[in-house]
Amino acid sequence: MQNERITPFLGPDIDHPSPEDAPCIILPVPYEGGISYGSGTARAPDAVLLASAYLELYDEVLHCEPYRTGIATLGPPDHLENPEKMYATVYAETKSLIDKDKFVILLGGDHSITSSYCKALHEKYGTMSVIQLDAHADLRDSYEGSTLSHACTMARVREYTRNTLQIGIRSISFEEAERVEAEHIALCTMHEYRTAAFDLESALRNLPDPVFITWDVDVFDWSVIASTGTPEPGGLQWDEGMALLQKIVTMKNVIGFDVVELACNENDRNSPFAVAKLIYKMIGFKYKANGTR
């Protein structure tokens, strides 16, 4: 059962369609049971939803108001007490929504929420691809005794699809690097991205549609998002991230995404606002690409 008392994305002052009528659904998942460093991700969805009320509804790049596509916000699901219950709950929630042809946005929470959504998508679509935007490779099979740690996210995702593309990586273990080489995993480090040493357009063309995007906010530079569970220096600037996102959505059929790993910090109002704007931009790019005004 879901808690219905929730701040809607973009605030209460606009007309929100019912979840039954909205094509786009935001599902907050306030879970941080898979983290290994900084805390605060469980409080992040509330912080982002509160910040979203202060966004301008008109997008000056797309020349439209993306909210008019129809966005509904659900309450967070119950039964997130441990990794196994979280996995089962997120799988059931996302499966129910995508079976109704909803475009679902998971708002985390830590990165371990991703793989259960990918399982539901794989069951619906069969062949699919996953694009990870992240500072970390997340390819460990197990971390600190758990296979559902945030450090294992892409290892779990690759159990459902080998069609993956990882972008922005700048923290990777020796064992993960060996796995990338052995399995010929498409991985673009931040250094390769900035020096154009990785053929990103070719990698995108080679990914089968449809595509799911998992966006760990630590892919951004600290100047964009300062509060995140496992920060790394040298990430994407805001305009770099938006250009990359627009390229992905223009080239691929995106069927869903998540945004994870914001760490709520009462002294940092900028980071939740940036995440809220990121979500709104992603919705705008998605529906503008489909010809929606």
N, C-alpha and C positions, 0 to 999 in steps of 0.2 A: 504494500500500500504506500502511496506517495503522499508526502506532506504538501497540501495544496496552498499553504501560505508561503508564497515566494514572490520576490520582486521580479516583475517581468523584464526581459531584455528590452532596453530603450525606455524603461520607466512606465508608469501607469497612465501617463497623460495622452497616449495615442491609442487609437483603436486597434486592439489585438484580436485577431481571429481566434476562434476556439481551436484546440488541438486537432479536433476532427476536420476542420476546414483549412487549417494552415498547411501549406506545402513544406514549410521549413520549421523544424522543431529543435529547440535548445534544451538539452538534458544535462543539468548540473550533477556532477558526481563528486561530492566532497570527501574524497578518500585520500589518505596518505600512508596507508599500511605497507606500501612497497618502497618507501624512501630509504636512503642510506646516509644522508647528510643533513641539510637544513630542513626545518619543519615549517608549517604554515600553509601547505597546499590544501588542507581540508577546508580552510577558511577562504580560499581564493575564489570559488564560484560566487559567493555572496558579494565579495568585494568588486568583482567584475560586473555583476548585475547592477549593483548600486552605481558604479561609475558610468555605466552605459546610458543612464538617464540624462547625462550631460553631453552626449554626442549630438552634433548637428545631423539632421536626418538627410540633408542633401549632400551628395557626393560630388565634389567639384571636379573630379577626374572623369567620372562616369556620366556626369550630367543627368543624374536621376536620384530618386529617393529609394534606396534598396528595400526599405521596410515595407513598401507597398506590395512586395511579392507575397507577404503574409508570413509572419514569424510568431510562433507561440512558444512559451516557456513552461516547461513542466517543473513540478517540484522534485527535489532529489529523492532517489529511491531509498527504501529501507534496506536492511540486511547488508551493510558494508563493514561488518565487524572484523572480518579477517580476509586474507587474500582469496580463499576459496569461495566464500560467500559473495564477495565483491564480484569475482569473475562470473559466477552463475547469475547474479542479479543483473549485471550490465549486459550480459549476453541475452537474457530473457527480455529486458527492456528494449534493447536496440532491435532485436529480431521482430518483436511485436510491431515496432514503428516502421521498420523498412518493409515489412510484409504489407503494410498499408501504403507503400510507395512514398513515405516521408523522407525528406532530406534531413538527416539527423546530425546535429552538432553536439559532441560531447564536450562539456566544459569541466576540466579537472581542476583539482585533483592531480595525483602523480601519474607518471607515464604508464604505470602498470595497468591502467584501465583500458588501454588500447586494444590488446590482443583479443579480448572477448567480443568487442565490436567487430573486429576483422573476421572472427569466426562466423558471426551472423551474416556478414556481407558475403563471405565465401560460400555459405550455404545457399544464399539467394542467387548469386551471380555465377558461381563456378569460377571461371577464369576471371581474375582481377589483379590489379597491381596496387602497391602501397608505396607512396613517396613519404619519406621521413625527413623533416627539417629539424636539425638537432646539432648540438655541440658534441654529443656522445654517440658512439656506435651502438651501444645497447645490444650487443651480440653475445653476451655471456650466456651460457646455458643455465648457470645457476650462480647466485651471488648471495653471500652471507646466509647460505643454507636454504634459499628460496628460489624456485624457478619462476615465481611471479613477482620478482623484484623489478623495479623500474630499469635496472641495468640489464634485464633479460628481455625487454619488450620486443626487439626485432628478431631475437631468436625464436620467440613464441610466434610472432607474425609469420615468419618464414616456414612454420609448420603448416600454414594454410595457403601460402603462395610464395613461390620463389621469384616472382616478378616484383622486385623491390629496387628502389633507388634512394640512396641516402645522401643528403646534401648538407654541407656546412660543418662537417665533422672536424673537430680539432682536439679531441681527447679520445684515445683508443689504446687498449692494452695490446701487448705483444701477441697474446693468444687470439684476440679478436682480429688483429691484422693478418695472422696466419689463416684464420677462417675466411676472411675476405679473399685472400689469394687462392685458397684451395677450392672455394665454391664459386669463384669468379663473380663475386658480388659487386654490383655497380655502386661505388662509393666515391663521392666527390668531397674531398677535404676542403676546408675553408681556404687553404693556401692554393689548391688547384682551382677553386672557383675564382679567386681574385687574380690569378695569373693566367686564366683561360687555358690551363693545362688539361682540362677535362672537357670533352665534347658533350656539353649538357643537352643541346638540341637533339643530337643523335641518340643519346640515352633516353630522352623523353619519347622520341619517335619509336624506339624499340619496346617501350612498355605497352603491353596490351591494355586496351580499355575494358571496363571502366576502372577508375583510379580513386583510391582513398588517400587523403592527406593527413598525416599525423604531425602536428606542429608543436614541438617542445620549445617553449619561449626562450630557453637558454641558447637557442641558435642566434638570438639577437645579441648585439653588443651591450655592455653594461650601461652605456649612455641611453639606450632605448628602453630596456627593461632591467632594472637593477636588482629586483627581488625575485630570486629563483632558487630552487632547492640545491642545485649543483652548478654554480656559476663558472664560466670560463671566459677569459678575455678574448678579444679579437673577433667578435661575431658580426653578423649582418647589421648594417645601418638600416634605418627605417625605409628609405627610398629603394635601397637594394632589395629588401625583402618584398616590397610591394611590386617591384618590377619582376622579380622571380615568380611571385604568386600569379601575376597577370599572365606571364608566359605559360605557366603550367595549366591554368584554367582555359586559356585560349587553345592550347594544343591538345588537351586531354578532356575526356568526359568524367568530371569529378562527381562522385556519388555520395560523398560524405567527408567529414573531417572532424578532428578533435584538436583542442588547444589545452595543453597540460603544463604542469611544473611551475606555474606562478606560485610564489610563496608570499602569503599575505603578511604585510608589514605595516603597522599602523602609522609609521613615520614616512611611508612612501605611497603617495596618492597617484603618482605618475604611472607606475607599472600597471595597476589594474585598468587605468584609463587606456593605456596603449593596447592592452589585451582586448578590451572591449572594442576599440577601433579596428584592431586586426580582424576580429570576428565579423564586424559590420562590412569591412572591405572584402573579406572572403565571400560573404553572401552577395555583395554587389557584383563582384567579378563573375561569380557563378551564374547569376541570373541575367546579367547583361550579356554574357556569352551565349545564353539561350534565347536572346532577343526579347527579354522581359524589360519593360520600362519601369 
